[in-house]
């Protein structure tokens, strides 16, 4: 699916502060061949959440339905009520199509209900998720669902290896295809089925993800957009700007301002509970673990 712009955010509300958070956890061993991580999120306040593309697909439970969410080439925007607590499994890049039994390029971008793909098996999981009272119980339901599916199908290791190879800066699709013993056309078909995009598009998304990881340094003035653009292999800063608008819906400068604004909110509004240290943007408890 992708990730939020940042793993936490704050919004001032009267005399207090409302927090939105997102946390990641390692998967259970029995599903780790196909699941890269488990995550949970809490909206904090009514809002539209922007999810940035990362070339993956997620199984997401939002308290109402169990969905497959794909963001292959554009940000996904999901409306969340303030009390929403979401849970998801991120499928390994290159393994989603085989697990789902449907090529990702055949599915619509955004949200597809899993019951439309897996029928009653997914429907039973929704019933168990709705009845579960804790994050751990819901996580167990999702991982058991994937483990059951893996008894019937296995991901294509070539696709996972291809996605991993293309994540290397400067990697050439022709070289990755040669290493796997397939043609470039075969690599394109394989990746479109398993990730929803071809090699070049996947590389664009992965490079944008590397830019996303530079946002904290940019927001704190430790580097510049021109330097980051050069280091990440963009032709120039304008090239970075075009790619950023396509993949996030915002300019690089706007993403940096958003990050900077949240740092300022955290410094201004977050106060410590009795007996605890003050929490700032660099040590808040909701950052990725």
Secondary structure, DSSP 8 states (H G I E B T S, - for coil): --EESSSEEEEEETTEEEEEEEEEE---GGGTTTEEEEEEEE--SSEEEEEE--S-EEEEE-SS-EEEEE-SSS-EEEEE-TT-EEEEEEE-TTTHHHHHTS-GGGS-SEEEETHHHHTHHHHHHHHHHHH--SHHHHHHHHHHHHHHHHTT----HHHHHHHHHHTSTT--HHHHHHHHT--HHHHHHHHHHHHSS-HHHHHHHHHHHHHHTTHHHHHTTSS-HHHHHHHTT-SSHHHHHHHHHHHHSS-HHHHHHHHHHHHHHHHHH----TTS----TTS-TTS--
